[in-house]
Amino acid sequence: MTHTTTPDGDDDIAVDPIDRVLASAEARSGVRVFGSAQALQDASTVAYGDTDGDQWDREERAALRRVPGLSTELEDVTEVEYRQLRLENVVLVGVYPQGSQEDAENSLRELAALAETAGAVVLDGVLQRRPHPDPATYIGRGKAAELRDLVAAVGADTVIADTELAPSQRRALEDVAKVKVIDRTTVILDIFSQHAKSREGKAQVELAQLEYLLPRLRGWGESMSRQAGGQVGAGGAGMGSRGPGETKIELDRRRIRTRMALLRKQIREFAPSREAKRAERRRNTIPSVAIAGYTNAGKSSLLNRLTSAGVLVENALFATLDATVRRAEAADGRVYTLTDTVGFVRNLPHQLVEAFRSTLEEVSGADVIVHVVDGSHPDPAAQLATVRDVMGDVGARATRELVVFNKADLVDDDARLLLRGLEPTAHFVSSRTGEGVDELRAAIEDALPLPAVEVRALVPYDRGDLVAAVHESGHIVATSHEEAGTAVHAHVSERLAAELAPFAV
């Protein structure tokens, strides 16, 4: 019961909250009842006297008209039901052998960051030490029961395993835990699907997802059971045992394979355009520099600092998926390209490596690789090893590499000594403050390969276009202005050397 104040000032008139809500709803409804039917009209829409609806103005007849009494919004603040966005609550689980607890904890923290990037709330995380994961339930039947109790206690609705689970392991763990179970690969694929923007990126992510889904299709009941006819049907029962043909699970698999074939064709069709651009750069001897590294190491921030590229920068894993190529100019006038590539992560699904192979070709085809490492990360050595493994998979192991420890503003002197011992020739850079960026730019320019042909030519003054081309794409050793023209000593491409051949000295 509540008390209200009357217009005359009298207080303490008891009002039942239920009666107040019902009275408010009745006042808002305003519908007329004809027998058992309700007319969705009120006084403003009912025709009276000599007028009817056909005599309304055209705008009124064609306009959308409100139907009163349909709103479910509560007017009284005491009746408001507070609702909040429902995020997925997850519990993390991992298995590690003896002696690798620190690595397992770092991996689980990274999995927590992946889950949050995918849009989940991490409630808890557990690790089990055992030589090998249990082939049935990943963590063993007894520990799976303990995991079930933990999930029920914290109110989680998903379990994420810090590895790629076999289909049988996932099903068995779901049966015990009584909640959805996914693995690290699923989370990474989900993040990629959220962040893919270009047509090629979306096609690559969908292909990787279908490759992962195909062996994990599940069936329930007879609609998914395998059936066969003839002498093999029903244990060789022969006639009368023939099924309807393709079952649903086989039909789904066939559709997935068809879609995968279409996606592979689309990705192959994207390749010629990228290869034509690369061939044009090679023809003009424009060196390429690829920025590679672990996810969230600051590659896009470094590209923006070096070239003012304006690439999306976000403190999130895999914020950038599509390769971004920007033009840069060296101090001596040479032009080169800087490419921001997709980030890597430990246990990167092989489906993604295969699907993104066309994008990773930017790394394998580069003249110099700027390997960016998060200097503030607790395990930078693991980042270095992970990225170099993937670079080896795409054939870029022999490419010139410059190691850069980014986020130097978060690294103290003691940590710098440890990082220097890890990579003695590394550069310390802060994309945020600009520390070390000029030194890195100079190191990149020194690492750029020289054009193939060394020339000495006296170019007439009316062929200034050749001198400009030498400045743009060649490496000038010396230049001077003579009476007959410009004397040039430079390293240039074969095509430009052929154009300069008539003026060679």
N, C-alpha and C positions, 0 to 999 in steps of 0.2 A: 504494500500500500504506500502511496505517496500523498503529499499534501500540496494543494495549489492555492493561489490567492485569487479571489473573485474581483471583478471590476470595482465593486464597492469597497474593497479593502478587507473583506472578511477573509480570515485564514482558517486553516485546519479543516478544509473540505476533503474528505478521503476520496482518492481516485485509484481504481484498480489499474495497474500498468497494462494488463491484458485488455481491459475495456478501452483504454486509451489507444492502444495499437489498432484494435478492431475498428474503433470509431474513425481513426485517421485513414485506414484503408477504405472504409465505406465512403468517407467524404471524397476521397480521390477517385473512386471508381466511376460514379456518375453514369451508370448504364441503366437502360430501361429494360424491363423483363416482360416478354410476351410469352405467356405459357411457360414452356420449358426452354425457350430459346432466348438468348441475350442479344440485343441489337447493339452493334459497335458504333453507337451514335450518341451524341449529347445534344443539348439544346441548340448549340451553334450550327449543327449540321443537319438538323431536322427541318423539312419544309413545312411552312404554315401558310394558311390563307391562299392567295391567288398565285403564289410563286412556287416553282419547283426547281430541281437541280439544273435542268437544261437552260434556265434563264440566268444562271450565274455567269460571271465573266469567264472568259476562256482560261485566264491564269488561275482563277480559283478552281475551276473544274479540273485542270490538269495538275494542280499542286498536290504535293504530299500532305496528307492531313493526319494530325496526331490522333491516336486512339487513347483516350484517357483511361486511367486505371490499370495500365500495364507495367508501370514503373515498380521495380523492386527496391529502389533506393530508400533507405530509412531516413526520416527527417529528424527524429529525436536523437541527440547525441548519446543518450543512455541506451539506445537500441542498436548502436553500431556494433557490428561484428568485425573485429580486427582480423585482417588477413595479411599474410606476407608471402613473398615469392618463395615457392617450394624448390629448393635446390636439392640435388642428389647427395645424400649422406653416404660416405664411403669409409671403409676400413681397409688398410693396406696390409698385405702379408707377403713375406719373402722367406727364402731358404738360402743359407750360406754354409759353405764347408768350414772346417776349423782353420783359424788363422786369418780369415778375411772379414772379420766383423766390421772393421772401419769402412771397408769398401761397400759392404752390404748396407750400412747405415747411410752412407752418402747416396747410394743408389735409391734407397727408399725415400730419402729427402727429395731427390730429383723426381721420383714418381709422384710424391705429394704435390710438387710444383706443376707437373704435367696434369694431374687430376684437377687442380684449381684452375689451370688454364682452360681445361675442357669444360669447366662450369660446375664443379662439384665441391662439396665441403668435406674436408678430411677430418674425421673424428678421432681416429686412432691408427696405429701401425704396429705390427708385431713381426718379429723375426724368429725363425727356428734354425738351430744349427744341426745339420745332418749331412753326411757325405754326399748324398744324391737325393734329389726330390723323389718323393714317393710316386711310383708309376701309376697308382690308382687315384689318389686324392691330393697329390702334390705335397701335402704336409703330414700325411698319415691319418688314419681313421680317428685316433684318440685326440690329436691336436685339432683335427677338423671339428670334433665335438666341442672342444674348448673355444674355437673360433666362433661356433654357432652361439655359444653362451655370451661371448663378448659382443657379437653383433646385436643380440637381443638386448643386452644391458645398455648399450649406447644408442640404440634406436637407428642403426644403419640399415640401408636398403640395398647396398651393393658392396661386393668384395672385389678388390683389384689385386691381382697377383703380379709380383715384380719379375715376370718372365713371360715367355710365350707358352701358354698352356696347350697341351694336346686336347682335342675335342673330348676324349673320354675322361681326362682329368677335370675338365670344366664341368661336365655333367655330373660326375661323382661328387665334386665339391659342392655343387648347387644342391644336390639331393640331401647332403648333410647340413649345410649352412641355412637352407631354406630361404635364401635370397639370391638375387642375380650375381653371377660371378663372371668377371671379365679379366683380361690380362693387359700387360703393358702395351702390347701391339695394338689392341683395340683403342686404347686411350690416344696413342699417337696418331692413328688413322682418323680418329674423331677430330682431333685438333687440326690436322691437315685439311679435312673436309670443311671446317669452319673458316679457315683462313685462305683457302684457295680463291682467287679472284679472276684470273685470266681463263680463257677457254682451255688452253693447254694444261694449266694447273689443275683445273677441275677434272679434266679427262684423266690425267695421271693419278689423281687421288682416287677417283672412282674405280680405275683399273686395279689399283692396289687393294682397295676394299673388297672388290669381287674376288680377287685371287685369294684373299684371306678367308672370305666367306664360303667359297665353294666346298672345301672339305668339311665344313662345320654345319652344314644344313642338317636340321633335325626333323624327324617325322613323328606324328602322333596318330595312333589308331590305324584303321584300315586304309584311309585315304593316302597314307604314305607307305604302305607295305608293298614289297616287291611281289609281282605276280607274273606268271609265265603260262603259256599254253602248250598243247601237244603232250608228248610223252614225258617232258620234264615238269609239267605243271602238277601241283598237288602231290608231290612225291611219286610222279610217274603214273598218276591215275588216268591220264589220257583224256578222252572225250568228256565234255561236261565240266572240265576243270579249267578251261581257258578263261583268263581274266580279261578285263576291258582294254588291255594294251598298256600304253605308257602310264605309269603311276605319277602322282603329283610331284613327288620328290625328284623323279627322273626328269619330269617336264621342267621343273625349276632349274635343275642343273643344266639342261640343254639351253634354256633361255639365258642363264648366266654366261655360258660359254659363247653363245652368239653375241651377247653384249660385249664381252671381253674382246672378241675378234673385231668388232666394230670400233671399239676404243683404241685398240692397237693400230688399226688402219688410220684413224684420225691423228694419233700421235705421230705416225710416220709421215703424214701429210704436212704436219707442222715443221718437220725437220728441214726440208729443202730451203724454206725461207731463212731459217737461222744459218744454215750452211752457206747460203748465198751471201749473207752479210759478213760471215767470217771470211769467205773467200775474197770479198772485196777489200776487207781490211788487210788480208795477207798480200793481196796484189799491190796495195798501196803501202805495204810494209809498215802498217800501224801496229805497234806492239800492244799486247793485251795483258792486263794485270787482273787476276781473280782474287777477290777477298773471300776466303773460306775460313771456317772455324766452327766451334761448338755453338749450339743455339743459345741465344741471349748473351753472347760474349761481347756484343757491341759492334757488329759488322756494319749494320746500316748507319749507326751513328758515326762510325769512322768514315764511311763513304760520304756522308753529308759534310763532315768536317773537311775532307780533302777536295770535294768538288762542288759543294752547295747543291747536292742533287735533290734535296727535298723528299727523300724516301721516308716512308712511315717508320717511326721509331717508337717502340713500346716496350715496357718492362714486362715482357711475356715471352714464353717459349714459342718458337716458330711463328713470330709475327710476320716475317717475310718469307714467302715461298717462291715467288716468281723472280727470275733473274733480272736485275736492273743494270743496264750498261750506260755509263756516262763518259763523256769526253773530258780529257785532262791534257794539260800542256806543261812540258818540262821547262826548266829555266833556260835551256838553250833553244827553245822554240819547237822542239819535237812534240808531236801529238801522239798520245796513247789513250787506251780505254781502260776504265776501271769497272769491274763487274761485281755486283753484290749477289752472292749465291745463297741457296737454301742452307740452313744450319744443320749440324749433325748432332746426334745424341747417342749415348751408349745403348747398345742393343737395338740399333736402328733396324726396323723390320726390313728383311731382304726384299719384300714386295715393293717397298718404297724406293729402295736403291735401284731396282730394275725399272720401276715406273718413271722415276725421275732421272733416268740415265741421260735422256736428251738434255735436261737442264744441267746435269753435272758435267756434260761435255764442255761447258764453259770453263770448268776447272782443268780438265785434261788438255784442252787446247790452248791454255794460257801460256805466255812466256815467263811470267813471274806469278807466284802464289804468295799473297800476304796472309799468313796463317795467324788469325786473331784468337787469343786465349784470354779468358777472364782471369786477370791477375788476382782478384779478390776471392776466387773460388777456393773452397777447402782442399780440392784435389786437382790442381792444374795438370799434373802429370797424366792423369787419366783422360783429361780432355785432349791433350796432345796425342796420346796413343790412339784414341777413338777416331779423331779426324784423320790421322795418317793412315789408319786401316782403310777407311772409306776412300781416301785419295788413292791408295794402292788398288782398290777394287775397280776404280774408273780409269786406271792407267796414267795417273799423274805423279807417281812416286819419283820420277827422275826430273821433274820440273824444279827450277830454281825456287827456293822457299825462303821467305823472310818471316821469322816468328816475331809477333807483336803481343806484348802483355798489355791489354787494355785495362781501363779503370784504375790507372796508376794512382789517382787521387785517393783511392781507398786502401792502398798498400803502404805499410810502414817500411822503415829501413831494414828491419830484420827479415821481413818477408821478401824484400827485394833481393837480399843476399841469397836466400834460398832459391828464388826464381832464376837469379843469375847463374847459380850452380847447375840448375836444370837446363838452361839454354844460354851459354856464355855470350852468344852474339845477338841475343834478342834485343828488341827495342821496347822501351816503356813509354806508353802513350796514354793520355786521358782525353777521350772524345768530348768530355764535358768541359774541361778547363783549357784544352788546347795544348797541354804539356806534351812535348816530344813530337808534335805533328810535323813541324818543319824538318826535323831530323829524319823522320820516317819518309817524308816526301823526297828528300835528297837521296836516301838509300834506295827508294824505288827507282828513281831516275838513273842512278848508277847501275842498278841491276838490269835495266832494259837492254836487250841485245842490240848490237850495232848492225846496221844494214850490211848486206853481203859484199858490195862492190866499193872499193876505194877509188876515187876519181880525183884528177886535177884538171881543171878546165878554166878557160878564159871566156866568160859568157858575155856577148855584146850587150850594150845597155838597152837595146830594143827588145831583148829577150828576158826582161825582168821576171816573167812568169816562171822561167826555169829556176832562177835564184830563189823565188818565193817557194817553189816546190821543194827545193833542197832544204830550206829553212824549216818547212813544215814536216816533211817525212824523213829527212836525212839527219845525219850527225855531222856538224861542221867542225872541222879541225882548225882551219884558218881561212880567212877571207880578207881581200884587199881590193881597192879600187885603182885600176890601171887606166892608162889613156885609151886603150882599145876596148875596155870592158871590165867586168868584175872577175877577179881571180878567185877561184873557189877550190879548196882542198877539203873533201868531205867523203863520208861513207853513205852511199845511197843504194836504192833497190836496183835490180837488174833492168827494170823498165825505164827508170829515170836515167840510169847510166847509158842506156842506148840513145836516149834523147840528147844527152850531153856529149856523146861520142864525137860529133862534128867539131866541137870546140875544145877537144882534149889538147893538153899541152904536155 
